[in-house]
Amino acid sequence: MIGARYDAVVIGGGAVGCSVALYLRGLYDRVLLLEREPALLRRASYSNQARVHNGYHYPRSFITALRSRVNFPRFAEEFADCVVRDFDKLYAIPRQYSKVTAPQFAMFCRRIGAPIEPATREARRLFDPGTIEDVFLVQEYAFDADKLQARLASSLVERDVEVRLGANASRAAATPGGDIALEIETSGATETVHAGHVYNCTYSQINALLRASGLSLIPLKHEATEMALVEVPQELLGVGITIMCGPFFSLMPFPARALHSLSHVRFTPHFSWQEPQSAPRAIGERPERSNFDRMVRDAQRFVPSARECRYVDSLWETKTVLPSSEADDSRPILFKRDAVLPNLISIMGGKIDNIYDVFAELDALGAASAGVAG
């Protein structure tokens, strides 16, 4: 069945997809947002550390750090009601196996203009002085994924963006008139709509639509990841900790559940695969056992009271990055126009503030289109 025509269709109802749909509504009259889950922001936009980056996490990628510094205040202001600030964020540098020393980390922060100061004596007592070289107090926030979801959903209604939940875009093809014919599966029924532009914002599933449509795949690396949710001991309440920079851990407030997330560079990923070399795996695939015990056993070497963290739950998700990011931990956005269907653009961001980098690309695309039209 042939359905309606839309100026633009956005596939994927995560933070990026919702933000792109709202941006496009400022340009077009009819915008459709498709999300395969029963609610928005239920996949990767929820199952992560909920960290609002301010550059500290990327000493090996100066550009990524600078982009975070630029985007951080904008996100914190625009989504102030979704951002949690009332905790002390501590970055600690271990004595061994870190890719940066404490002086190097402090210099890096000064270069990107990120606030940093020596941690208080009380904060330093949280750490084992035998394994930790130095500890810094920085400015970093967390976001409440539930509040962000409610905020974006409300904005979509206010801006008159049509949203379909439980809807899967299964195939895209060119039409004689230059539109894209997009097959949509909803509750066993299939409908085809026409779109002037399609934006594929499905994160780890970006290649699913391209594969089904016979289009060239984008090289991506995927990891099946576990984010442990824990109750922390009293002395770690109101504290976020990140050990930099190597095979270490982060303990961050997770506001949506009033818990902390515990992640580990070595134990959060359970297995990985690459496209197009490997066959696709199920998104959010759950391994047989949790790695929480391994995470906390290693964490207590640096923060002794971490041994008192009580396991509550795990968030299982597929983390996706560009293969080029493996060398320097960079997080550039993916913004790729398809060679066969030029009105189909695949977009992926690796952190919440990437939405502003996407806006910049959309601005540039609009300017380029206007130049061609002129």
CORTAVEN-V370080 format. One record per residue. N is the residue number from 1. RES is the residue in one small letter. PSI is psi in degrees with one decimal (* if undefined). OMEGA is omega in degrees with one decimal (* if undefined). BURIAL is + if it has 24 or more other ideal C-beta (glycine too) atoms within 12 Angstrom, else -. Layout:
((N:RES:PSI:OMEGA:BURIAL) (N:RES:PSI:OMEGA:BURIAL))
//
This chain:
((1:m:130.9:177.8:-) (2:i:125.0:-177.9:-) (3:g:-149.0:-174.1:-) (4:a:171.5:173.0:-) (5:r:137.0:178.2:+) (6:y:148.7:174.2:+) (7:d:-38.4:-179.8:+) (8:a:141.4:173.0:+) (9:v:129.2:176.4:+) (10:v:127.8:-179.8:+) (11:i:120.4:-179.9:+) (12:g:113.8:-176.6:+) (13:g:40.2:170.6:+) (14:g:-169.5:-178.5:+) (15:a:-39.8:-179.9:+) (16:v:-48.2:-178.1:+) (17:g:-44.5:178.7:+) (18:c:-42.3:-179.1:+) (19:s:-39.1:177.0:+) (20:v:-42.0:179.1:+) (21:a:-41.5:178.7:+) (22:l:-40.0:176.4:+) (23:y:-47.1:-175.9:+) (24:l:-28.2:178.8:+) (25:r:-22.6:174.8:+) (26:g:-13.3:-179.5:-) (27:l:-31.5:-171.6:+) (28:y:158.9:178.9:+) (29:d:-41.2:-173.7:-) (30:r:110.1:179.7:+) (31:v:131.4:179.8:+) (32:l:133.2:176.0:+) (33:l:126.6:-179.4:+) (34:l:134.2:176.1:+) (35:e:126.6:-176.4:+) (36:r:-24.1:178.3:+) (37:e:165.4:179.5:+) (38:p:-4.1:178.2:-) (39:a:162.3:178.4:-) (40:l:157.0:175.3:+) (41:l:43.3:-179.9:+) (42:r:-8.0:-178.3:+) (43:r:-117.2:-173.4:+) (44:a:-28.5:179.4:+) (45:s:-18.7:177.5:+) (46:y:-44.6:-171.8:+) (47:s:69.1:177.8:+) (48:n:-171.4:-175.6:+) (49:q:-8.3:-177.8:+) (50:a:31.6:-178.5:+) (51:r:130.2:169.6:+) (52:v:103.6:-171.7:+) (53:h:142.7:176.5:+) (54:n:21.1:174.4:+) (55:g:-23.8:-172.7:+) (56:y:-29.6:-171.1:+) (57:h:-6.3:-169.2:+) (58:y:55.2:179.2:+) (59:p:-16.4:179.9:+) (60:r:-0.8:177.8:+) (61:s:92.7:-173.4:+) (62:f:-39.3:-178.5:-) (63:i:-44.1:178.5:-) (64:t:-42.2:179.3:+) (65:a:-44.9:-179.9:+) (66:l:-41.3:178.8:+) (67:r:-38.5:177.1:+) (68:s:-40.7:179.2:+) (69:r:-38.4:179.0:+) (70:v:-41.3:-173.9:+) (71:n:-27.0:-174.4:+) (72:f:-54.7:-178.5:+) (73:p:-31.6:179.1:+) (74:r:-46.2:179.0:+) (75:f:-44.5:-177.7:+) (76:a:-33.1:179.0:+) (77:e:-46.5:-176.5:-) (78:e:-36.3:-177.4:+) (79:f:42.3:-176.6:+) (80:a:-35.2:-178.8:-) (81:d:-9.7:-179.5:-) (82:c:-3.2:-173.7:+) (83:v:135.6:178.4:+) (84:v:124.2:-177.2:+) (85:r:-12.4:-167.7:+) (86:d:54.2:172.4:-) (87:f:156.3:177.1:+) (88:d:124.9:178.8:+) (89:k:120.3:-175.9:+) (90:l:129.5:171.2:+) (91:y:126.4:-178.6:+) (92:a:142.5:-179.2:+) (93:i:118.8:-179.5:+) (94:p:160.9:-178.2:+) (95:r:-26.3:-177.5:-) (96:q:149.0:170.3:-) (97:y:9.7:174.3:-) (98:s:146.2:178.5:+) (99:k:-6.6:175.1:+) (100:v:148.6:172.2:+) (101:t:168.8:178.6:-) (102:a:-46.8:177.4:+) (103:p:-37.8:178.3:-) (104:q:-41.2:179.7:-) (105:f:-43.8:179.2:+) (106:a:-40.1:178.8:+) (107:m:-41.7:177.4:-) (108:f:-45.7:180.0:+) (109:c:-40.8:178.3:+) (110:r:-37.1:-179.7:-) (111:r:-36.9:-179.5:-) (112:i:0.2:177.9:+) (113:g:26.9:-179.5:-) (114:a:128.8:-179.6:+) (115:p:132.8:179.3:-) (116:i:140.8:175.9:+) (117:e:158.4:178.5:-) (118:p:140.3:177.8:-) (119:a:154.9:178.4:+) (120:t:163.6:177.7:-) (121:r:-38.8:179.2:-) (122:e:-42.4:179.9:-) (123:a:-38.0:-178.9:+) (124:r:-26.8:179.7:-) (125:r:-17.7:178.0:-) (126:l:-19.0:-170.7:+) (127:f:152.3:175.5:+) (128:d:114.7:-177.4:-) (129:p:-17.8:178.6:-) (130:g:-25.7:-178.8:-) (131:t:-15.8:-175.8:+) (132:i:127.6:179.2:+) (133:e:-46.5:-177.5:+) (134:d:160.3:-177.9:+) (135:v:136.8:-178.2:+) (136:f:144.4:172.1:+) (137:l:127.4:-176.3:+) (138:v:178.9:179.4:+) (139:q:104.4:179.4:+) (140:e:143.2:-174.6:+) (141:y:174.7:171.9:+) (142:a:155.1:176.4:+) (143:f:149.8:177.2:+) (144:d:108.0:-174.5:+) (145:a:-32.7:178.9:+) (146:d:-42.9:178.6:+) (147:k:-37.2:178.2:-) (148:l:-40.2:177.9:+) (149:q:-46.3:-179.9:+) (150:a:-40.2:-179.4:-) (151:r:-47.9:-178.4:+) (152:l:-40.0:178.5:+) (153:a:-41.4:178.2:+) (154:s:-41.6:179.9:-) (155:s:-37.9:179.1:+) (156:l:-39.9:177.2:+) (157:v:-45.9:-178.7:-) (158:e:-35.2:-177.5:-) (159:r:3.3:176.3:+) (160:d:41.1:171.0:-) (161:v:126.7:178.3:+) (162:e:128.1:-178.6:+) (163:v:128.2:174.7:+) (164:r:120.3:177.4:+) (165:l:157.1:-177.0:-) (166:g:26.5:-176.0:-) (167:a:127.9:-178.0:+) (168:n:122.9:174.7:+) (169:a:111.4:-169.5:+) (170:s:-22.8:-177.1:+) (171:r:145.7:177.2:+) (172:a:142.4:179.2:+) (173:a:156.7:179.4:+) (174:a:148.8:173.2:-) (175:t:157.8:179.4:-) (176:p:-28.7:-177.8:-) (177:g:1.6:178.1:-) (178:g:-4.0:174.7:-) (179:d:179.1:171.4:+) (180:i:127.3:173.0:+) (181:a:119.9:-174.5:+) (182:l:119.5:176.6:+) (183:e:131.3:-178.9:+) (184:i:125.4:177.5:+) (185:e:124.8:179.1:-) (186:t:116.8:177.4:-) (187:s:44.8:175.9:-) (188:g:-12.3:179.3:-) (189:a:149.0:179.7:-) (190:t:132.8:179.2:-) (191:e:146.3:175.3:+) (192:t:124.8:175.1:+) (193:v:157.9:175.6:+) (194:h:141.5:-178.2:+) (195:a:138.3:174.0:+) (196:g:-35.8:179.2:+) (197:h:144.8:176.3:+) (198:v:132.0:180.0:+) (199:y:114.5:-175.7:+) (200:n:97.3:-175.1:+) (201:c:47.4:-171.0:+) (202:t:15.6:173.0:+) (203:y:-112.4:-175.4:+) (204:s:-12.8:-178.7:+) (205:q:15.7:-178.5:+) (206:i:-42.1:-176.9:+) (207:n:-14.5:-178.7:+) (208:a:-47.5:178.9:+) (209:l:-41.5:-179.4:+) (210:l:-41.8:179.8:+) (211:r:-47.1:-178.1:-) (212:a:-23.9:-177.8:+) (213:s:1.9:179.2:+) (214:g:27.4:-178.3:-) (215:l:165.8:-179.1:+) (216:s:136.7:-180.0:-) (217:l:156.3:178.7:+) (218:i:128.7:177.4:+) (219:p:124.7:-178.6:+) (220:l:148.6:171.2:+) (221:k:132.6:-179.7:+) (222:h:145.0:173.5:+) (223:e:133.0:170.4:+) (224:a:114.7:-169.8:+) (225:t:155.2:176.0:+) (226:e:123.3:172.5:+) (227:m:111.5:-179.9:+) (228:a:136.5:174.9:+) (229:l:128.3:-171.1:+) (230:v:156.6:165.3:+) (231:e:130.0:-177.0:+) (232:v:157.3:175.9:+) (233:p:164.5:-174.0:-) (234:q:-42.4:-175.2:-) (235:e:-12.6:178.2:-) (236:l:-0.7:173.7:+) (237:l:141.3:-179.7:-) (238:g:21.0:-179.4:-) (239:v:140.7:169.0:+) (240:g:138.2:-175.0:+) (241:i:133.7:171.1:+) (242:t:128.8:176.5:+) (243:i:124.5:-174.7:+) (244:m:152.4:-7.1:+) (245:c:105.7:-176.4:+) (246:g:-145.2:-175.2:+) (247:p:63.2:-172.1:+) (248:f:-159.9:-170.0:+) (249:f:165.5:170.8:+) (250:s:141.9:175.4:+) (251:l:105.7:-171.6:+) (252:m:143.3:171.0:+) (253:p:138.2:176.5:+) (254:f:88.0:-168.7:+) (255:p:-33.7:-175.7:+) (256:a:-23.4:179.9:+) (257:r:5.4:-176.2:+) (258:a:40.8:178.6:-) (259:l:-173.4:170.6:+) (260:h:146.6:171.2:+) (261:s:139.6:175.7:+) (262:l:118.0:178.8:+) (263:s:156.1:-176.2:+) (264:h:131.8:-177.5:+) (265:v:-36.4:-176.7:+) (266:r:-35.3:-170.0:-) (267:f:-13.9:174.4:+) (268:t:-44.6:174.2:+) (269:p:131.4:176.6:+) (270:h:-39.3:174.2:+) (271:f:165.9:-176.4:-) (272:s:163.7:174.8:+) (273:w:162.5:-178.8:+) (274:q:144.6:171.1:-) (275:e:145.3:6.0:+) (276:p:8.2:-174.8:-) (277:q:-37.7:-174.3:-) (278:s:157.4:175.4:-) (279:a:146.6:-179.4:-) (280:p:148.5:175.2:+) (281:r:167.5:179.4:+) (282:a:138.5:178.3:-) (283:i:141.8:179.5:+) (284:g:24.2:-178.0:+) (285:e:132.7:-175.4:-) (286:r:117.4:175.9:-) (287:p:173.1:-173.5:+) (288:e:-33.1:-176.1:-) (289:r:156.3:177.7:-) (290:s:150.2:173.9:+) (291:n:14.4:-177.2:+) (292:f:-45.4:-178.0:+) (293:d:-40.4:179.4:-) (294:r:-41.7:179.0:+) (295:m:-51.4:-173.1:+) (296:v:-31.0:178.6:+) (297:r:-39.9:178.0:-) (298:d:-39.0:-178.2:+) (299:a:-35.8:-175.5:+) (300:q:-12.9:173.7:+) (301:r:-29.5:-176.8:+) (302:f:-36.7:178.7:+) (303:v:94.3:-172.5:+) (304:p:-38.0:-177.7:-) (305:s:-7.5:177.0:-) (306:a:-23.4:179.0:+) (307:r:-19.0:-179.2:-) (308:e:0.9:175.7:-) (309:c:134.8:-180.0:+) (310:r:123.4:-178.9:-) (311:y:133.1:178.2:+) (312:v:-45.5:-171.8:-) (313:d:171.7:172.6:-) (314:s:143.3:171.7:+) (315:l:122.3:-178.6:+) (316:w:127.2:-177.8:+) (317:e:162.9:175.0:+) (318:t:118.9:176.3:+) (319:k:133.4:-175.9:+) (320:t:134.0:177.4:+) (321:v:162.2:172.1:+) (322:l:139.4:-178.6:+) (323:p:-31.3:-179.6:-) (324:s:-21.2:-178.7:-) (325:s:-14.7:-177.4:+) (326:e:-30.8:-174.9:-) (327:a:-38.7:-172.7:-) (328:d:9.6:178.7:-) (329:d:23.7:179.1:+) (330:s:160.0:179.2:+) (331:r:62.6:173.9:+) (332:p:155.1:175.2:+) (333:i:155.7:168.9:+) (334:l:126.9:177.0:+) (335:f:93.6:-168.2:+) (336:k:121.6:175.4:+) (337:r:134.0:-179.8:+) (338:d:142.0:-177.1:+) (339:a:-31.9:-178.2:-) (340:v:-42.1:177.5:-) (341:l:85.1:-174.0:+) (342:p:-17.0:177.2:-) (343:n:6.3:173.7:+) (344:l:117.7:-177.7:+) (345:i:128.3:177.1:+) (346:s:131.2:-175.4:+) (347:i:133.8:176.1:+) (348:m:134.4:173.1:+) (349:g:148.5:-176.5:+) (350:g:-6.0:179.4:+) (351:k:162.0:-167.2:+) (352:i:-35.7:-176.5:+) (353:d:-7.0:177.7:+) (354:n:-14.9:-179.4:+) (355:i:-31.8:-179.3:+) (356:y:-30.0:173.0:+) (357:d:-36.4:176.3:+) (358:v:-43.2:178.2:+) (359:f:-40.1:179.8:+) (360:a:-39.6:177.7:+) (361:e:-39.6:177.9:+) (362:l:-38.1:175.6:+) (363:d:-46.2:-179.5:-) (364:a:-39.5:179.0:-) (365:l:-41.6:178.8:+) (366:g:-40.4:179.1:-) (367:a:-40.6:179.1:-) (368:a:-40.5:178.9:-) (369:s:-41.4:179.3:-) (370:a:-36.4:179.1:-) (371:g:-39.9:177.7:-) (372:v:-43.7:-179.1:-) (373:a:-35.6:-179.4:-) (374:g:*:*:-))
//
